Amino acid sequence: MPLATDTNFKSDDIGILAGFDESEPKAWAKWSKQFKDKFPCRIVFAINQHYPELNSGCYRNKNLIALTQEAFRELGLFVVIADNYSEGGIVPTELFGSLETGDDYLLVDKEQQICGRLNLWDSLGGKSPFYHDRFIIEVVIDEKRGKELAKIVEAKCRAKSVGCKMAA
């Protein structure tokens, strides 16, 4: 079998949720609610990690993580690690597909204004099918950008033949 380079897999899928589905553990909900005054919109991108077509059955597809980062960039936003942020100073941006759990990320514009935040985690269980076996990119942002971000990710998924569904 050939190496899979720049290809889609049958199990590629990104779920999109605006707000909460009420199955979130309190610790997850607490993170976004602490920023609610400044960033009232919560958008979640749940990237599938269950790949039965692969030997391991599990795969973190960094191409799908990169797809979400491309959407941020289309909105004029850059992902930076909060510890590296300095208003007016040199601030490195994160490479597409390089986001990992454990870092605190900011979304900043080209003027280095903080426009949102990201929280990332693995969800390997739980009651909600939306979160189950998913790599979660939780975004808090303003309403206008949040709606636009969801539309951009959905359009990018369609263009790349990636499964995508907006949760009800």
Secondary structure as GFF3:
##gff-version 3
##sequence-region A 1 168
A	DSSP	beta_strand	13	18	.	.	.	ID=ss1
A	DSSP	alpha_helix	26	33	.	.	.	ID=ss2
A	DSSP	beta_strand	41	48	.	.	.	ID=ss3
A	DSSP	alpha_helix	62	74	.	.	.	ID=ss4
A	DSSP	beta_strand	78	81	.	.	.	ID=ss5
A	DSSP	three_ten_helix	82	84	.	.	.	ID=ss6
A	DSSP	beta_strand	105	108	.	.	.	ID=ss7
A	DSSP	beta_strand	114	123	.	.	.	ID=ss8
A	DSSP	beta_strand	134	141	.	.	.	ID=ss9
A	DSSP	alpha_helix	143	159	.	.	.	ID=ss10
A	DSSP	beta_strand	163	166	.	.	.	ID=ss11
###
